[in-house]
Amino acid sequence: MRILTEHGPKDYQAVWMEGGKLKMIDQRLLPEKFEIVVFEDVEDVGRAIKDMTVRGAPAIGAAAAYGMALAALKGKDLDESGELLKSQRPTAHDLFYAVDFMLGALKRGEEPTKAANRYANQIVEKCRLIGVNGALLIKDGDKIMTHCNAGALATVDYGTALAPIRVAWRGRKKLFVYVSETRPRLQGMKLTAYELRNEEIPHAIIVDGASGHFMRKGVDLVIVGADSVALNGDFANKIGTFEKAVLAKELRIPFYVAAPISTFDFDTESGKDIVIEDRDEDEVLVMNGKRIAPEGCGALNPSFDMTPAKYVTGFITEIGVLDPEQIARVRGARI
Ligand code: MRU
């Protein structure tokens, strides 16, 4: 991804391995501060996943793959390390998929760094293909709405929902992106807008409650990412996705979900079985270290919601755009 630094634009990935250490952009500090953090132990990688130093399903998966590589290089118990990583966040399917991928590769004797790099490189290539496939759905002049951050920061590079937007923009299509701020962690405002700004793609930040207003005024399509997709096409994504999907159907706006096949959980029949993460109430009650809610008031903070398949126009994947009914047929397409 292109990041504008004081010395001009520079290319970065969200996570990568260098000199036997895992490096990642600290996403909690953006956009105010661009800082790279370094990890040498699987336990610290687990903490970084939990506290959202790294976030977004495919990037969490890649961080976990590198965490497994660090565990193997230090001679730690692989099954225990895998369980530790898997226990950090419950919804992003890529986390479970990446740990199992690494357990298979390491137990077959593959060199740890090589196996994790193979995993991360494949994710990047899948996101690039999601961009190519999804860009075909975008017409010159389209106004697109997205939610949360499903960009390069969330996926190592390119993004899922942002990949088609990047490819269409680089292909000289004029477009405009509505970015919903995404309370409470503000991934839309702080991360998606940051990525769009770095690429100079026209956009505006809107509050979450303004989605319906702008959809009625003329959004041409909605593209979001996913944290987990069930066999029947129900999917979980950042809280607030469901209401956008319902509004889009009511207003006849195509609603697309962009995700690599590693996000598809073929063992989960339907959305009601997807585990939704509840996070700390302070994420809602406290802002910039200061409590903004009245003393004595509590909050509920589900991090994701589940959107039924009937609201999805199509899933933009690395192997093409799929109808919800086609999901069961692509089980074998995973790496
Ligand atoms: O809680 P987060 O920031 O990890 O949630 C991220 C999202 O919901 C993204 O939209 C989703 O992971 C798709 S990322 C490509």
Boltz pocket constraint, residues with backbone or C-beta under 6 A from the ligand:
constraints:
  - pocket:
      binder: B
      contacts: [[A, 54], [A, 55], [A, 56], [A, 57], [A, 58], [A, 92], [A, 147], [A, 148], [A, 149], [A, 150], [A, 151], [A, 154], [A, 155], [A, 159], [A, 160], [A, 161], [A, 187], [A, 224], [A, 225], [A, 226], [A, 227], [A, 237], [A, 238], [A, 239], [A, 258], [A, 303]]
      max_distance: 6.0
